Amino acid sequence: MTEIDLDHRRQSKAATAELRADVVAGLTAARKWLPVKWFYDDVGSELFEKITQLPEYYPTRCEREVLATHAGEVAALTGARTLIELGSGSSEKTRLLLDALSGHGTLTEFVPLDVSESALAAAAGAISGDYPGLTVRGVIGDFTQPLDRLPGDGPRLVAFLGGTFGNFLPEERAALLRSLRGVLAPGGWLLLGTDLVKAPDVLERAYDDAAGVTAAFDKNVLRVINDRLGADFDLDEFEHVSCWDAEHEWIEMRLRASRALTIEIPGAGLTVRFAAGEHIRTEISAKFRQGGVDAELSAAGFALDRWWTDSRQRYGVSLAQAVLPR
């Protein structure tokens, strides 16, 4: 059985109002910024899938290696009946978990959540066809919003993979983990993928590929604002930039104005002026160390049970269990 459960908090007027508020807040700030979630319309989701296949972009391959090695252990430890995947995209790597949990004999339901309706529908339909007897309930939504509507019987395993956790500021990560802890009963599980600190040149290449796919992905946020709010951004007037911030241990992606520009955004009632060379910060991608991940999980009410890395120790996957409040 396959269901597509539309989360109307992300649809039409509500989503446009949310975008408008973010654009006003971010583009009137002293240092301009835009939230990373607006990359991921249907076009952005397709571009990100292409990024994961690029030679420079190692995280997807590293995470797949970890899951291929340890998915059976995840299944045995969790005995999950429901697998929930946040930001599911194509759910390609998730099949390793689905195979392991199905083989273990406990899995009855898969709940992928994503903001892209087309990506979600395609993935949910394919998985439903390939796993007869598995209930697939796709939820179109934003995992930064309250997650109390997520279906499924316990024990539940929430998979938050792809390193997306690193796209949030520390206080945002804390809020997200508390939200996840709030929807998991004690004994529920969280599988979290986190990219690890490594040489800056490796990181910068991963976020500024030679083929320019990441640049197109970065600029897609401007196209979304044009489409949804009637803005007149000329994407060719902005250059994609990635740089390593050693103090915060994260990569920043930015869009840099090629010259002085005045942008009209009628749907937000806004005129935005850019100086030549001025940046919009469009994404951070924090890189982690095991101790830091453990501390963030613990502060939100999770106990780290397993920590795995790929063979080159570039990427970490942690399995944590929801514990009773202290």
C-alpha positions as CSV (number, residue, x, y, z in Angstrom):
1,M,0.0,0.0,0.0
2,T,1.3,3.5,-0.9
3,E,-0.1,6.7,0.5
4,I,0.9,10.3,-0.2
5,D,-0.1,12.3,2.8
6,L,0.0,16.0,1.9
7,D,1.2,18.2,4.7
8,H,-0.6,21.4,3.9
9,R,1.7,23.4,6.1
10,R,4.1,23.3,3.1
11,Q,1.6,23.9,0.4
12,S,0.7,27.0,-1.6
13,K,-0.2,30.1,0.5
14,A,1.4,28.8,3.7
15,A,4.7,28.0,2.1
16,T,4.7,31.3,0.2
17,A,4.1,33.2,3.4
18,E,7.0,31.4,5.0
19,L,9.3,32.1,2.1
20,R,8.3,35.8,2.1
21,A,9.1,36.0,5.9
22,D,12.5,34.4,5.3
23,V,13.4,36.6,2.4
24,V,12.5,39.8,4.3
25,A,14.5,38.7,7.3
26,G,17.5,37.4,5.4
27,L,17.9,40.0,2.7
28,T,17.4,43.0,5.0
29,A,20.1,41.7,7.5
30,A,23.4,43.5,7.7
31,R,25.0,40.3,6.4
32,K,22.5,38.9,3.9
33,W,21.5,35.3,4.2
34,L,18.8,32.8,2.9
35,P,17.7,29.5,4.5
36,V,19.0,26.4,2.9
37,K,15.6,24.7,2.8
38,W,14.5,26.9,-0.2
39,F,17.0,25.2,-2.4
40,Y,14.8,22.1,-2.5
41,D,12.0,22.6,-4.9
42,D,11.6,20.0,-7.6
43,V,14.5,21.5,-9.6
44,G,16.7,21.8,-6.6
45,S,16.1,18.3,-5.5
46,E,17.1,17.0,-9.0
47,L,20.3,19.1,-8.9
48,F,21.2,17.7,-5.5
49,E,20.8,14.2,-6.7
50,K,23.3,15.0,-9.4
51,I,25.7,16.5,-6.8
52,T,25.7,13.2,-4.9
53,Q,27.1,11.5,-8.0
54,L,30.0,13.9,-8.6
55,P,33.5,12.7,-8.1
56,E,34.3,15.6,-5.7
57,Y,31.3,14.9,-3.5
58,Y,32.5,12.1,-1.2
59,P,29.8,12.2,1.6
60,T,27.2,10.1,-0.2
61,R,29.7,7.4,-1.1
62,C,31.1,7.3,2.5
63,E,27.7,7.1,4.1
64,R,26.7,4.4,1.7
65,E,29.8,2.4,2.7
66,V,28.9,2.7,6.4
67,L,25.3,1.7,5.8
68,A,26.3,-1.3,3.6
69,T,28.6,-2.5,6.4
70,H,26.3,-1.8,9.4
71,A,22.7,-1.9,8.3
72,G,22.3,-5.4,9.6
73,E,23.5,-4.3,13.0
74,V,21.1,-1.4,13.0
75,A,18.2,-3.8,12.3
76,A,19.3,-6.2,15.0
77,L,19.7,-3.4,17.6
78,T,16.5,-1.5,16.9
79,G,14.0,-4.1,15.8
80,A,12.2,-1.2,14.2
81,R,8.7,-1.7,12.9
82,T,8.6,1.8,11.4
83,L,11.4,3.5,9.5
84,I,11.0,7.3,9.2
85,E,13.4,9.1,6.8
86,L,13.7,12.9,7.0
87,G,14.6,14.7,3.8
88,S,14.3,11.4,1.9
89,G,15.0,12.6,-1.6
90,S,15.4,9.5,-3.8
91,S,15.7,7.2,-0.8
92,E,18.5,5.3,-2.6
93,K,20.7,4.7,0.4
94,T,17.7,3.9,2.5
95,R,17.2,0.7,0.6
96,L,20.1,-0.7,2.6
97,L,18.2,-0.1,5.8
98,L,14.9,-1.4,4.2
99,D,16.6,-4.6,3.1
100,A,18.2,-5.2,6.6
101,L,15.0,-4.4,8.5
102,S,12.9,-6.5,6.2
103,G,15.3,-9.3,6.5
104,H,15.2,-9.0,10.2
105,G,11.4,-9.5,10.0
106,T,10.3,-6.5,12.0
107,L,9.6,-3.7,9.5
108,T,6.0,-3.0,8.6
109,E,6.0,0.7,7.6
110,F,8.2,3.2,5.8
111,V,7.5,6.9,6.2
112,P,9.7,9.1,3.9
113,L,9.3,12.9,4.4
114,D,10.5,15.5,1.9
115,V,9.6,19.0,0.7
116,S,9.6,17.9,-3.0
117,E,6.3,16.3,-4.0
118,S,7.7,14.9,-7.3
119,A,10.8,13.3,-5.6
120,L,8.7,11.9,-2.8
121,A,6.1,10.4,-5.1
122,A,8.7,8.8,-7.3
123,A,10.6,7.3,-4.4
124,A,7.6,6.2,-2.5
125,G,6.1,4.5,-5.6
126,A,9.3,2.7,-6.4
127,I,9.8,1.4,-2.9
128,S,6.2,0.3,-2.6
129,G,6.7,-1.7,-5.8
130,D,10.0,-3.2,-4.7
131,Y,8.9,-4.2,-1.2
132,P,5.5,-5.9,-1.4
133,G,3.6,-5.9,1.9
134,L,5.4,-2.9,3.2
135,T,3.2,0.1,3.9
136,V,4.7,3.3,2.4
137,R,3.3,6.6,3.7
138,G,5.0,9.6,2.1
139,V,4.7,12.9,3.9
140,I,5.3,16.1,2.0
141,G,6.6,18.4,4.7
142,D,9.4,20.4,6.3
143,F,11.2,18.6,9.2
144,T,11.9,21.9,10.8
145,Q,8.2,22.1,11.5
146,P,6.5,20.1,14.4
147,L,6.8,16.4,13.7
148,D,4.0,15.2,15.8
149,R,2.0,14.1,12.7
150,L,4.5,11.5,11.6
151,P,2.7,8.1,11.6
152,G,3.9,4.7,12.5
153,D,4.0,2.2,15.4
154,G,6.9,1.6,17.6
155,P,9.6,0.8,17.9
156,R,10.4,3.6,15.5
157,L,13.7,4.4,13.8
158,V,14.2,7.9,12.5
159,A,16.9,8.2,9.8
160,F,18.4,11.6,9.2
161,L,21.1,11.0,6.7
162,G,23.1,12.8,4.0
163,G,24.8,15.2,6.4
164,T,21.8,17.6,6.3
165,F,22.0,18.0,10.1
166,G,25.1,20.1,9.4
167,N,23.1,22.7,7.5
168,F,21.7,24.1,10.7
169,L,23.3,26.5,13.2
170,P,24.0,25.0,16.6
171,E,20.9,26.4,18.2
172,E,18.8,25.1,15.3
173,R,20.4,21.7,15.6
174,A,19.5,21.6,19.3
175,A,15.9,22.5,18.6
176,L,15.6,19.9,15.9
177,L,17.0,17.2,18.1
178,R,14.6,18.2,20.9
179,S,11.7,18.0,18.3
180,L,12.8,14.5,17.3
181,R,13.2,13.4,20.9
182,G,9.6,14.7,21.5
183,V,8.1,12.4,18.9
184,L,10.0,9.3,20.0
185,A,9.0,7.2,22.9
186,P,11.8,6.2,25.3
187,G,13.6,3.4,23.5
188,G,13.0,4.9,20.0
189,W,16.0,5.3,17.8
190,L,17.8,8.0,15.7
191,L,20.3,7.2,13.0
192,L,22.2,10.4,12.2
193,G,24.7,11.0,9.4
194,T,27.4,13.7,10.0
195,D,30.3,14.7,7.8
196,L,33.6,14.9,9.7
197,V,36.3,17.6,10.0
198,K,39.0,17.1,7.4
199,A,41.4,19.0,5.1
200,P,39.9,22.3,3.9
201,D,40.9,21.7,0.3
202,V,38.9,18.4,0.3
203,L,35.9,20.2,1.7
204,E,36.0,23.2,-0.7
205,R,36.2,20.9,-3.7
206,A,33.2,19.0,-2.5
207,Y,31.1,22.2,-2.5
208,D,32.5,23.8,-5.7
209,D,32.7,21.0,-8.3
210,A,34.4,21.5,-11.6
211,A,31.2,20.8,-13.6
212,G,29.3,23.6,-11.9
213,V,26.4,21.5,-10.6
214,T,26.8,22.9,-7.1
215,A,26.8,26.5,-8.5
216,A,23.5,25.8,-10.3
217,F,22.1,24.3,-7.1
218,D,23.2,27.4,-5.1
219,K,21.6,29.8,-7.6
220,N,18.4,27.8,-7.6
221,V,17.3,29.6,-4.5
222,L,17.2,32.8,-6.5
223,R,15.1,31.2,-9.1
224,V,12.7,30.0,-6.4
225,I,12.3,33.6,-5.2
226,N,11.8,34.8,-8.8
227,D,9.1,32.2,-9.3
228,R,7.3,32.5,-6.0
229,L,7.7,36.2,-5.2
230,G,8.0,37.8,-8.6
231,A,11.6,38.9,-8.0
232,D,13.9,39.9,-10.9
233,F,17.2,38.2,-9.9
234,D,19.4,37.6,-12.9
235,L,21.2,34.4,-11.9
236,D,24.1,35.2,-14.2
237,E,24.9,38.3,-12.1
238,F,25.8,36.1,-9.0
239,E,28.8,33.9,-8.6
240,H,28.8,30.7,-6.4
241,V,31.5,30.8,-3.7
242,S,32.4,28.2,-1.1
243,C,34.9,28.7,1.7
244,W,36.0,27.0,4.9
245,D,35.3,28.7,8.2
246,A,38.0,27.3,10.6
247,E,36.6,29.0,13.7
248,H,33.2,27.4,13.4
249,E,34.4,24.3,11.5
250,W,31.9,24.6,8.7
251,I,31.8,25.2,5.0
252,E,29.9,28.3,3.9
253,M,28.2,28.6,0.5
254,R,27.6,32.1,-0.8
255,L,26.3,34.0,-3.8
256,R,28.4,37.0,-4.7
257,A,27.0,39.9,-6.6
258,S,29.2,40.6,-9.7
259,R,28.4,44.4,-9.6
260,A,26.2,46.8,-7.8
261,L,22.6,45.6,-8.2
262,T,19.1,46.6,-7.3
263,I,16.6,43.8,-7.0
264,E,12.8,44.2,-6.8
265,I,10.9,41.5,-5.0
266,P,7.2,42.5,-5.4
267,G,5.8,39.5,-3.5
268,A,7.7,40.6,-0.4
269,G,7.2,44.3,-0.9
270,L,11.0,44.7,-0.9
271,T,13.7,46.5,-2.8
272,V,17.2,45.0,-2.1
273,R,20.4,46.7,-3.0
274,F,23.7,44.9,-3.4
275,A,27.2,46.4,-3.5
276,A,29.6,44.9,-6.0
277,G,31.1,41.8,-4.4
278,E,28.5,41.6,-1.6
279,H,27.6,38.1,-0.5
280,I,24.4,36.2,0.4
281,R,25.1,33.3,2.7
282,T,22.9,30.5,1.4
283,E,24.2,27.5,3.3
284,I,26.4,26.3,6.1
285,S,27.6,22.7,6.2
286,A,29.0,22.0,9.7
287,K,31.6,19.3,10.1
288,F,31.7,17.3,13.2
289,R,33.9,15.3,15.7
290,Q,32.6,12.3,17.6
291,G,32.6,14.1,20.9
292,G,30.6,17.0,19.6
293,V,27.9,14.7,18.1
294,D,27.7,12.8,21.4
295,A,27.3,16.0,23.4
296,E,24.5,17.4,21.1
297,L,22.6,14.1,21.2
298,S,22.9,13.8,25.0
299,A,21.7,17.4,25.5
300,A,18.5,16.5,23.6
301,G,17.8,13.3,25.5
302,F,19.5,10.7,23.4
303,A,22.2,8.2,24.4
304,L,24.8,7.4,21.8
305,D,24.8,3.6,21.3
306,R,27.0,3.1,18.2
307,W,29.4,5.3,16.2
308,W,30.6,4.1,12.8
309,T,32.8,5.7,10.2
310,D,33.8,4.8,6.6
311,S,37.2,3.2,6.0
312,R,38.9,6.6,5.5
313,Q,37.2,8.1,8.5
314,R,35.7,10.9,6.5
315,Y,32.1,10.5,7.6
316,G,30.3,9.4,10.8
317,V,27.0,7.7,11.3
318,S,25.7,7.5,14.9
319,L,22.9,5.3,16.3
320,A,21.3,6.9,19.4
321,Q,18.4,5.8,21.6
322,A,15.8,8.1,23.2
323,V,16.2,7.9,27.0
324,L,14.0,8.9,29.9
325,P,14.3,12.5,31.0
326,R,16.7,13.1,33.8
